[in-house]
Amino acid sequence: MEHYSLQHNVQRTSEDEPDALPENLRFNAFDFMCLIYSIIVYCADIGTDIYLCYEYSSSDEIAYFVLTLVFLLVPFLAILGMSLRWYLKDEEKRDVSQTSNKQWALRLLLHLLHMGPVARYIEALRYGVMSRKAMKRGDQKERRQFYQLYIYEDADITLLRLVESYTEAAPQLLLQIYIVLNATRKNQLRFAFQILSITTSLCSISWTMTAFARSVRLQYENKRNISLGGTIVHFLSQLCLVGSRIMAVGFLASLFPLWIGVVCVLHWLLMFTWLLVQRNKAGCVDLPETFVSGIFAVMMIFVFFNVVEEPTKKNYVLFYSVIFVENTVFIMVWFFHTPLGVVFKVVGLPLHFFLFVSGVSLLCLYYMKLHPECESISNNFWQSTLPKKEETVEETNINDSSISAEIPDNSAV
């Protein structure tokens, strides 16, 4: 499992771009489909939330309207500021033709429509297709240059989607679960959109984690990316694990909405302390790293991130043991206190445990059989062996604002 850190020292210059990639790296049909799927999931997630915001406003349900709107606007402003700032920095370093006024107008329009990531997905597609066309023409210099730009854009999108997932999708997911379990279902259309919103938010979070795993590996010229089968299994494992976690937290929140905030803060403190201890052992304790640890601790309310070079198995077992205990307590409290009927209890309780066990099983399958480095990964994951320091791949700079990882030769994501 890679460990992740925010990097701010990237220089995009013509000195290293054209020859930065080996000949076998190319933008393929699967990369194209992943970007298209990402656009669909994002648009569906945002679209359903906007409709529900309108529906709550029309029904004079002010509290639900305000919360839904806040969970839309805060990520919107964060993504708008981050993305436009990165565009301006890229313009300062650009060594190819400047961005046209029409392209800038399209960027601004999409960003103001809450479609900032879509604007970047379109540009990533454009760079990928141009790299593909250059390859067919036999122009290896342009192929490498546009493929490198595709990698840069993909890294930017990945960070934006991580921010969006844990400031918009996750809160909306919990909010809509709370509303579904507590509000009356007089409006069937609204209920259908609530279920659709829950589904798309869950898919958005899970796919973001898989896209992150793929994006990290793109940054290293000697790393094969995740295959179609590996991508599907990784996505399904995240879908099950995040789904079980969201069920447990959401069900408890439907009964004790105030207490769930306390529980999440306590879990955040536990994860934050764990990350600080890990970074202290690795000699990586300073203000920026502490801030990054706080961000990852928020994400670790739902999913696992390995942030330092330690045995993967130990961290996985420890994290998901804590999650399992918490989830079990949450779901059992809900089971014995919910006013909902027997059908909900009979379905909800076993479904939660089924999702958790399935997620862990799929994650093990991914690391044992489907990871690009599955043989060495299997040894590292199950035997908890650490690579030698000299085997670590040197970091490849991406973008002033993007996420990167230091990936040992026998590590996994």
C-alpha positions in Angstrom: 0.0 0.0 0.0 1.5 3.4 -0.9 1.8 6.1 1.6 0.6 9.5 0.5 1.8 13.1 1.0 1.0 16.5 -0.5 3.7 17.8 -2.6 4.3 21.5 -3.6 7.6 21.4 -5.4 6.8 20.5 -9.0 8.2 22.2 -12.0 6.6 21.6 -15.3 9.3 22.4 -17.8 10.1 21.3 -21.3 13.4 19.9 -20.0 11.9 16.8 -18.5 8.5 16.4 -20.1 9.1 15.0 -23.6 11.4 12.2 -22.4 9.8 11.5 -19.1 7.8 8.5 -20.2 8.9 5.1 -21.6 7.6 4.0 -24.9 5.1 1.5 -23.6 3.0 4.0 -21.7 0.0 5.1 -23.7 -3.6 6.4 -23.3 -5.9 3.4 -24.0 -9.6 2.7 -24.3 -9.9 1.7 -20.7 -8.4 5.0 -19.5 -11.0 6.7 -21.8 -13.8 4.7 -20.3 -12.7 5.4 -16.7 -12.8 9.2 -17.4 -16.2 8.9 -19.0 -17.5 6.9 -16.0 -16.1 9.4 -13.6 -18.0 12.2 -15.4 -21.2 10.3 -15.3 -20.9 9.5 -11.6 -20.0 13.0 -10.6 -22.9 14.6 -12.7 -25.4 12.1 -11.3 -24.2 12.7 -7.7 -24.4 16.5 -8.0 -27.6 16.5 -10.1 -29.6 14.4 -7.6 -28.4 16.6 -4.7 -29.5 19.8 -6.6 -32.9 18.3 -7.3 -33.4 17.4 -3.6 -32.3 20.8 -2.5 -35.1 22.2 -4.8 -37.6 19.7 -3.5 -36.9 20.5 0.2 -37.2 24.2 -0.6 -40.6 23.7 -2.4 -41.9 21.6 0.5 -40.9 24.2 3.1 -38.6 21.8 4.8 -36.1 24.5 5.7 -33.7 22.5 7.8 -33.2 19.8 5.2 -33.0 22.5 2.5 -30.3 24.5 4.4 -28.2 21.4 5.2 -28.4 20.1 1.6 -27.5 23.5 0.3 -24.5 23.9 2.7 -23.1 20.5 1.7 -23.3 21.7 -1.9 -21.9 25.2 -1.5 -18.9 24.5 0.7 -17.3 21.9 -1.6 -18.3 24.1 -4.6 -16.3 27.1 -3.2 -13.4 24.9 -2.1 -13.1 23.2 -5.6 -13.6 26.5 -7.4 -10.8 28.2 -5.5 -8.4 25.3 -5.7 -9.0 24.5 -9.3 -8.7 28.1 -10.6 -5.6 28.7 -8.6 -4.0 25.6 -10.1 -5.0 26.8 -13.6 -3.3 30.1 -13.1 -0.1 28.5 -11.8 -0.1 26.2 -14.8 -0.4 29.2 -17.1 2.7 30.7 -15.5 4.7 27.5 -16.2 3.2 26.6 -19.5 5.8 26.0 -22.2 3.3 25.3 -25.0 0.7 27.6 -26.6 -1.3 29.7 -24.1 -4.9 28.8 -23.3 -7.4 30.5 -25.6 -10.0 32.9 -24.3 -12.7 30.4 -25.5 -11.2 27.7 -23.4 -11.0 29.9 -20.4 -14.6 30.9 -20.8 -15.6 27.3 -20.9 -13.6 26.5 -17.8 -15.2 29.4 -15.9 -18.7 28.5 -17.0 -18.3 24.9 -16.0 -16.8 25.8 -12.6 -19.6 28.3 -11.9 -22.1 25.5 -12.7 -20.5 23.3 -10.1 -18.9 21.3 -12.9 -15.2 22.1 -12.2 -14.1 18.5 -12.1 -16.0 17.9 -15.4 -14.0 20.7 -17.0 -10.8 19.0 -16.0 -12.0 15.6 -17.0 -12.7 17.0 -20.5 -9.2 18.4 -20.7 -7.7 15.1 -19.5 -9.7 13.3 -22.2 -8.4 15.9 -24.7 -4.8 15.3 -23.7 -5.2 11.6 -23.8 -6.8 11.6 -27.2 -4.1 13.9 -28.6 -1.4 11.6 -27.2 -3.1 8.7 -28.9 -3.3 10.6 -32.2 0.4 11.6 -32.0 1.3 7.9 -31.4 -0.6 6.9 -34.6 1.3 9.6 -36.5 4.6 8.2 -35.1 5.3 11.5 -33.3 6.8 10.1 -30.1 7.8 13.5 -28.7 4.2 14.8 -28.8 2.8 11.5 -27.6 4.9 11.7 -24.5 4.2 15.4 -24.0 0.5 15.0 -24.1 0.5 11.8 -22.1 2.4 13.7 -19.4 -0.1 16.5 -19.5 -2.9 13.8 -19.2 -1.1 12.5 -16.0 -0.8 16.0 -14.6 -4.5 16.7 -15.2 -5.5 13.3 -13.8 -3.6 14.0 -10.6 -5.3 17.4 -10.2 -8.8 15.8 -10.7 -8.0 13.1 -8.2 -7.2 15.6 -5.5 -10.3 17.6 -6.3 -12.5 14.5 -6.2 -11.0 13.5 -2.8 -12.0 16.9 -1.5 -15.4 16.7 -3.1 -16.0 13.1 -1.8 -15.4 13.9 1.9 -16.9 17.4 2.0 -19.9 16.8 -0.3 -20.7 13.2 -1.1 -20.1 11.7 2.4 -22.1 14.4 4.3 -24.9 14.3 1.7 -25.0 10.5 2.0 -25.4 10.6 5.7 -28.0 13.4 5.5 -30.2 11.6 2.9 -30.1 8.4 4.9 -31.2 10.3 8.0 -34.1 11.9 6.1 -35.2 8.6 4.5 -35.3 6.9 7.8 -37.1 9.7 9.7 -39.3 11.5 7.2 -42.7 10.3 5.8 -42.7 9.0 2.2 -45.7 10.9 0.7 -43.8 12.0 -2.4 -42.6 8.9 -4.2 -40.6 10.9 -6.8 -38.7 12.5 -4.0 -38.1 9.2 -2.3 -36.7 7.8 -5.6 -34.3 10.7 -5.9 -33.2 10.3 -2.3 -32.4 6.6 -3.0 -30.6 7.7 -6.2 -28.7 10.4 -4.3 -27.6 7.8 -1.7 -26.5 5.4 -4.4 -24.6 8.0 -6.5 -22.9 9.4 -3.5 -21.7 6.0 -2.4 -20.5 5.2 -5.9 -18.8 8.5 -6.1 -16.8 8.0 -2.9 -15.9 4.4 -3.8 -14.9 5.3 -7.4 -12.8 8.2 -6.1 -10.7 5.8 -4.0 -10.2 3.5 -7.0 -9.4 6.4 -9.3 -6.9 7.6 -6.7 -5.2 4.2 -6.7 -4.9 4.3 -10.5 -3.7 7.9 -10.5 -1.0 7.2 -8.0 0.5 4.5 -10.2 0.3 6.7 -13.3 3.0 8.9 -11.7 5.7 6.3 -11.9 7.1 5.2 -15.3 8.1 1.7 -14.1 4.7 1.0 -12.5 2.0 -0.9 -14.4 -1.4 0.4 -13.8 -4.4 -1.5 -12.4 -6.0 -3.9 -14.9 -9.7 -3.9 -15.8 -10.3 -6.9 -13.4 -8.3 -5.2 -10.6 -10.1 -1.9 -11.1 -13.5 -3.6 -10.8 -12.6 -5.7 -7.7 -10.9 -2.7 -6.0 -14.0 -0.6 -6.7 -16.4 -3.3 -5.4 -14.3 -3.7 -2.2 -14.5 0.1 -1.6 -18.2 0.0 -2.4 -18.8 -2.7 0.2 -16.5 -1.3 2.9 -17.8 2.3 2.6 -21.3 1.0 2.3 -21.1 -0.9 5.5 -19.5 2.0 7.3 -22.1 4.5 6.0 -25.0 2.1 7.0 -23.7 1.9 10.6 -23.0 5.6 11.0 -26.2 6.6 9.1 -28.5 4.3 11.0 -27.1 5.5 14.4 -27.4 9.1 13.2 -31.1 8.5 12.4 -31.7 7.8 16.1 -29.1 10.1 17.8 -28.1 12.8 15.3 -26.2 14.9 17.9 -24.3 12.0 19.4 -23.1 10.8 16.0 -21.1 14.1 15.7 -19.4 13.3 19.0 -18.7 9.8 17.9 -17.1 11.0 14.6 -15.0 13.6 16.5 -13.7 10.9 18.8 -12.9 8.6 15.9 -11.1 11.5 14.1 -9.0 12.1 17.3 -8.1 8.4 17.5 -7.1 8.4 13.8 -5.3 11.7 14.1 -3.3 10.5 17.1 -2.4 7.3 15.3 -1.2 9.1 12.2 0.9 11.5 14.3 2.5 8.6 16.1 3.3 6.9 12.8 4.8 10.1 11.3 6.7 10.7 14.5 8.3 7.3 14.2 9.2 8.1 10.6 10.6 11.5 11.6 8.0 13.4 9.6 6.6 15.8 12.2 6.2 19.4 11.2 3.3 21.8 10.8 2.4 20.9 7.1 2.6 17.2 7.9 0.4 17.7 10.9 -2.2 19.5 8.8 -2.1 16.7 6.2 -2.6 14.2 9.0 -5.7 16.0 10.1 -7.1 15.8 6.6 -6.4 12.1 6.2 -7.9 11.5 9.7 -11.2 13.0 8.4 -11.1 10.6 5.4 -10.3 7.7 7.8 -13.7 8.1 9.4 -14.8 6.1 6.4 -11.8 4.5 4.6 -8.2 3.5 5.2 -5.1 5.5 4.1 -1.6 4.3 4.7 0.5 7.4 5.2 3.9 6.1 6.2 6.1 3.2 5.1 5.0 0.5 7.5 3.8 -3.1 7.1 0.5 -3.0 5.3 -1.1 -6.0 6.9 -0.7 -4.6 10.4 -2.3 -1.3 9.5 -5.1 -2.9 7.6 -5.9 -5.3 10.5 -5.8 -2.6 13.1 -7.9 -0.1 11.2 -10.6 -2.5 10.1 -10.7 -4.1 13.5 -11.5 -0.7 15.0 -14.1 -0.1 12.2 -15.7 -3.5 12.8 -16.1 -2.9 16.5 -17.5 0.6 16.0 -19.9 -0.6 13.2 -21.1 -3.5 15.3 -21.8 -1.2 18.3 -23.6 1.3 16.0 -25.7 -1.2 14.2 -26.7 -3.1 17.4 -27.7 0.1 19.1 -29.9 0.9 16.1 -31.3 -2.6 16.0 -32.6 -2.5 19.5 -33.8 1.1 19.5 -35.2 1.8 16.1 -39.0 2.3 15.8 -38.9 0.9 12.3 -40.5 -2.5 11.6 -39.1 -6.0 11.7 -38.5 -6.0 8.0 -36.0 -3.1 8.3 -34.2 -4.9 11.1 -34.1 -8.3 9.4 -32.7 -6.7 6.3 -30.4 -4.0 7.8 -28.5 -6.0 10.3 -27.3 -8.9 8.1 -26.8 -6.6 5.1 -24.3 -4.5 7.1 -22.2 -7.6 8.1 -22.5 -9.0 4.6 -21.1 -5.8 3.1 -18.3 -5.6 5.5 -17.2 -9.2 5.1 -17.5 -9.0 1.3 -15.4 -5.8 1.3 -12.6 -7.3 3.3 -12.7 -10.5 1.2 -12.6 -8.5 -2.1 -9.7 -6.4 -0.8 -7.8 -9.5 0.0 -8.5 -10.9 -3.4 -7.3 -7.7 -5.0 -4.0 -7.7 -3.2 -3.4 -11.5 -3.6 -4.4 -11.9 -7.3 -5.2 -8.7 -9.1 -2.7 -6.1 -8.1 -0.2 -5.2 -10.8 2.6 -6.5 -8.6 0.6 -9.3 -7.1 3.4 -11.7 -6.4 5.5 -9.2 -4.4 2.4 -7.6 -3.0 1.2 -10.9 -1.7 4.5 -11.3 0.2 4.4 -7.8 1.5 0.8 -7.9 2.5 0.6 -11.2 4.2 4.1 -11.5 5.6 4.3 -7.8 6.6 7.8 -7.4 5.2 9.2 -4.0 4.5 11.2 -3.1 1.4 14.8 -2.0 1.7 15.3 1.7 1.5 17.3 1.4 -1.6 14.4 -0.3 -3.4 12.2 2.7 -3.1 11.3 4.4 -6.3 12.2 8.0 -6.6 9.3 10.3 -6.5 8.1 11.8 -9.8 6.8 15.3 -9.5 3.3 15.9 -10.7 1.8 19.3 -10.2 2.1 22.1 -7.7 -1.2 21.1 -6.2 -1.5 17.4 -6.7 -1.2 14.3 -4.5 1.8 12.0 -5.0 3.1 8.9 -3.3 6.4 7.2 -2.5 5.8 3.7 -3.7 8.2 0.9 -2.7 8.9 -1.7 -5.4 6.8 -4.3 -3.6 4.1 -2.0 -2.2 0.5 -1.9 -3.1 -2.5 0.4 -3.5 
